[in-house]
Amino acid sequence: MLFALLFITITIDFSCGSTTTTIQSNLSSCLENERQALIDFKENLTDEAHRLRSWVGKDCCTWKGVGCSWRTGHVIKLDLPNPFPYDVYEKYQINLLTGEMAPSFVDLKHLSYLDLSGNNLSSGLDFLGSLKSLRYLNLSYSNLVGKVPHNLGNLSRLQYLDLSGNYFSGPIPNTLESLTSLTVLDLSENNFNDTIKEKYFLCNLRSLVYMDLSFNIGLRGSVPGCFGNLTSLSVFKLSRNDFEGPLPSCMGNMTQLTVLDLSRNIGLKGEIPNSLRNLRNLRVLDLSENEFSGEFLSSVVGEFKNLESLVIFNNHFSGPLPSSLGMLSYLRKLDARGNQLNGSIPVGRALILSSNKFDGPLSALPSSTFILDLSNNLFSGPIPAGDYNEIRALILSNNHFSGGIPMSLCNAEGIYLIDLSKNPLSGKIPRCFGNLGNLNVLDLSSNSLHGLIPSSLGFLPSLEYLHLRNNNFHGELPLSLQNLTGMVTLDLGKNAFTGVIPHWIGDKLDKLVFLNLQSNNFYGGRIPIGNQLQTLIDRSIYEGNDGLCGAPLTKGCPDDQSTNDGDCQVLVSEGNREEDDVELMWFWAGVGPGFVVGLLGVFFTLYFQRKWRYAYFQLIEDAYDRIFVAIAVKANWLRRKFHLQR
C-alpha cells in the first residue's frame, strides 16, 4: 500500500556512480522554510513559458524540478535547466527563467544538486557559499557577470562545478583550492584575465577527471609543469587562450588523458616532448593553430593505439608523416593542413592534408576514407583508380594531377563533393557521373577537359554548384540541365560553348545567384531577360561572346530600331518593342469594347428614333455622292494628263 502512494525518483551521483533515492511523497509536506525559499525564488523570476506552473500547494516535493530526501523531507535537488539549447533560439528565449536568486536561498541548506543552466540569472550568487551540502553546481550559460564569489571555496563537498558560457572576469579565485573533491571543473567561455602559472592550486585538485579552461582570451603564461600531477585527468582543454612557450615534458605523466586540446593559443611553440608517448589512452589530440615545429611526433604517435582524431593544422611541422599512423586502426580524422609535411598518405576516415609539400604520384587512395583533402600540394601523375565506395568528399584541387578522371569514381554513390579544380586533367566528364545522386558540388574548373557536357548531369537532383570554368568544353548546353532546379552556382566561363543562351536558365533555375557565361561562343536574340535572369544583370556574365547583344551588354542587336533625336541616336531594342506591343495590346483591348458599345448605342438610337434614322441615311447618301463625284473628277484629270504626256 505504501508504494502505491509514493513517487520514486532515482538519480545517479555524478562523481562516484553511487545511487541515491529521492522520494516525492504526498504523505507529508516539505519543510515550510524551504518551501518559502522556493516561493521567494519563483516570485523573483519572469517565467514566460510557465515552467513553474506546478509550484503551487503546500508540498514542494511534488513541484517540477524539486527533489526531496525520503528520510528527512529536506529539499536536496533543484533541477531547472533551460529545456532547449541556445541554437534553438526562439524556444530557448521563451523558456528562459529571468531574474535573480533570492536571499532566502540560504534556507536550502541541504541542497546537494543545483542546475540552473541556460537561464538568465543576472546576480544573487553571494549566498552560494552557504550551501555547504552542494555536490553538483551547474550555472553554465546563465548570463552571469562580475567576479566568481570567493565563498565558493566553502563548498568542500563540491564534486561538479560548471560556470562556463558566462561573463565572469578578473582572476580565477584562489579559494577554489579548497575544492579538493572536484572531479569536474569547467570555466570555459568566460572573460577570466589571469596568469595561469600563478594558479598552482589547480595542480592540487588531484581528483579532477575533467578540466576545461578554454576560450578565456585573458588567460596567459606558460603551461605549468605541475599539471603533470593531475594523473587522474581524462579531459584537458586549454584552447583559445594566450598560453605561450614549449610544453612541459612532465605532461607525459597525465597517463589517463583521453582528450588533450591545446588549439589556438598561437604562443605555444617548440617541439613536442617525447614524454607524450606515455599518453597511450589518447583518443583526441588537437594542437592546431599554434607555433609548434619539428618533425611531427615521429617517435610518439605510434603509441597512440586508441587515437581517433589527430588535428595539427596551421603549425610549422615538417618532414614526413610517421608511417606508424597507418597502424592506428581507430583513426578517423587527420587534419594536418597548413604545415610543411611530405611523404606517404596514411589510412584514416578523414585525411585532411591540404597546404603542405606532399609531392610525386599518389600511388593509391587510402582505403575506407570518408573525407580526403589533398588540395594545395605538389602531387603529380594520374588520379589513381581505386575503391571510392565509402568516400563522401574528394578534394584534390591545385595540384599537378594529369590524365583523365577515373571511371571508378562513379562508384562513389554517397559522395557529395568533388573538387578536382586547378590541375592539368584532360579527357571528358564521365557519363556515369549521372549515378552520383547525392552530389552537391562538382568543381572541375581550370583543367584541360574537353567534349560535351554529358546530359546525365541534368539528372543529379542534389547538384547545386557546378563549376566548369576555364576548360575546353564545347557544344550547346544540354536541355537536361533545366532539371537542376536547386542550382545556386553555374560557372561555364572560358570554354567554347555555342548556341543561344537558353530561356530555361531564367525560367527553371529560380534559385540561381551566380552565373558565368563569359568568353564562350554563344550567339543568336539576344540575351534573354526573363524571370531569374532579371536579377543577373552584371555585364561581365556575358562578355567575350561576340555573337551576343542586348542588355546588359552595351552592344546593340541588328534588329534594334534607331531614331535620331537632335544629335543623339536612340536605340529601341526588341525588348522595348515587345513592351510597346504589350501596351498596344492593352490599348486595343480597351478601345474595342468601347467602340462596340458606342456603335450599339447609335444603332439602338436609330432604331427607336425614326426622324434621326431618316436624317442619318440622308447624310450617308450625301457623303456617298460627294465621294463619288470627287473620285470621278480625279480620274478624269488623270486620264487627261496621261493623254497629254503621250
C-alpha positions, 0 to 999 in steps of 0.5 A: 500500500505504501508504494502505491502512494509514493513517487520514486525518483532515482538519480545517479551521483555524478562523481562516484556512480553511487545511487541515491533515492529521492522520494516525492511523497504526498504523505507529508509536506516539505519543510515550510522554510524551504518551501518559502525559499522556493516561493521567494525564488519563483516570485523573483523570476519572469517565467514566460513559458510557465515552467513553474506552473506546478509550484503551487500547494503546500508540498514542494516535493511534488513541484517540477524540478524539486527533489526531496530526501525520503528520510528527512523531507529536506529539499536536496535537488533543484533541477531547472535547466533551460529545456532547449539549447541556445541554437534553438533560439526562439524556444530557448528565449521563451523558456528562459527563467529571468531574474535573480536568486533570492536571499532566502536561498540560504534556507536550502541548506541541504541542497546537494544538486543545483542546475540552473543552466541556460537561464538568465540569472543576472546576480544573487550568487553571494549566498552560494557559499552557504550551501555547504551540502552542494555536490553538483553546481551547474550555472553554465550559460546563465548570463552571469557577470562580475567576479566568481564569489570567493565563498565558493571555496566553502563548498568542500563537498563540491564534486561538479562545478560548471560556470562556463558560457558566462561573463565572469572576469578578473582572476580565477579565485584562489579559494577554489583550492579548497575544492579538493573533491572536484572531479569536474571543473569547467570555466570555459567561455568566460572573460577570466584575465589571469596568469595561469602559472600563478594558479598552482592550486589547480595542480592540487585538485588531484581528483579532477577527471575533467578540466576545461579552461578554454576560450578565456582570451585573458588567460596567459603564461606558460603551461605549468609543469605541475599539471603533470600531477593531475594523473587522474585527468581524462579531459584537458582543454586549454584552447583559445587562450594566450598560453605561450612557450614549449610544453612541459615534458612532465605532461607525459605523466597525465597517463589517463588523458583521453582528450588533450586540446591545446588549439589556438593559443598561437604562443605555444611553440617548440617541439613536442616532448617525447614524454607524450608517448606515455599518453597511450589512452589518447583518443583526441589530440588537437594542437592546431593553430599554434607555433609548434615545429619539428618533425611531427611526433615521429617517435610518439604517435605510434603509441597512440593505439586508441587515437581517433582524431589527430588535428595539427593544422596551421603549425610549422611541422615538417618532414614526413608523416610517421608511417606508424599512423597507418597502424592506428586502426581507430583513426578517423580524422587527420587534419594536418593542413597548413604545415610543411609535411611530405611523404606517404598518405596514411589510412584514416576516415578523414585525411585532411592534408591540404597546404603542405609539400606532399609531392610525386604520384599518389600511388593509391587512395587510402582505403575506407576514407570518408573525407580526403583533402589533398588540395594545395600540394605538389602531387603529380601523375594520374588520379589513381583508380581505386575503391571510392565506395565509402568516400563522401568528399574528394578534394584534390584541387591545385595540384599537378594531377594529369590524365583523365578522371577515373571511371571508378569514381562513379562508384562513389554513390554517397559522395557529395563533393568533388573538387578536382579544380586547378590541375592539368586533367584532360579527357571528358566528364564521365557519363556515369557521373549521372549515378552520383545522386547525392552530389552537391558540388562538382568543381572541375574548373581550370583543367584541360577537359574537353567534349560535351557536357554529358546530359546525365548531369541534368539528372543529379537532383542534389547538384547545386554548384557546378563549376566548369570554368576555364576548360575546353568544353564545347557544344550547346548546353544540354536541355537536361540541365533545366532539371537542376532546379536547386542550382545556386552556382553555374560557372561555364566561363572560358570554354567554347560553348555555342548556341543561344543562351537558353530561356530555361536558365531564367525560367527553371533555375529560380534559385540561381545567384551566380552565373558565368557565361563569359568568353564562350561562343554563344550567339543568336536574340539576344540575351534573354531577360526573363524571370531569374535572369532579371536579377543577373544583370552584371555585364561581365556574365556575358562578355567575350561572346561576340555573337551576343547583344542586348542588355546588359551588354552595351552592344546593340542587336541588328534588329534594334530600331534607331531614331535620331533625336537632335544629335543623339541616336536612340536605340529601341531594342526588341525588348522595348518593342515587345513592351510597346506591343504589350501596351498596344495590346492593352490599348486595343483591348480597351478601345474595342469594347468601347467602340462596340458599345458606342456603335450599339448605342447609335444603332439602338438610337436609330432604331427607336428614333425614326426622324434621326434614322431618316436624317442619318441615311440622308447624310450617308447618301450625301457623303456617298455622292460627294465621294463619288463625284470627287473620285470621278473628277480625279480620274478624269484629270488623270486620264487627261494628263496621261493623254497629254504626256503621250 
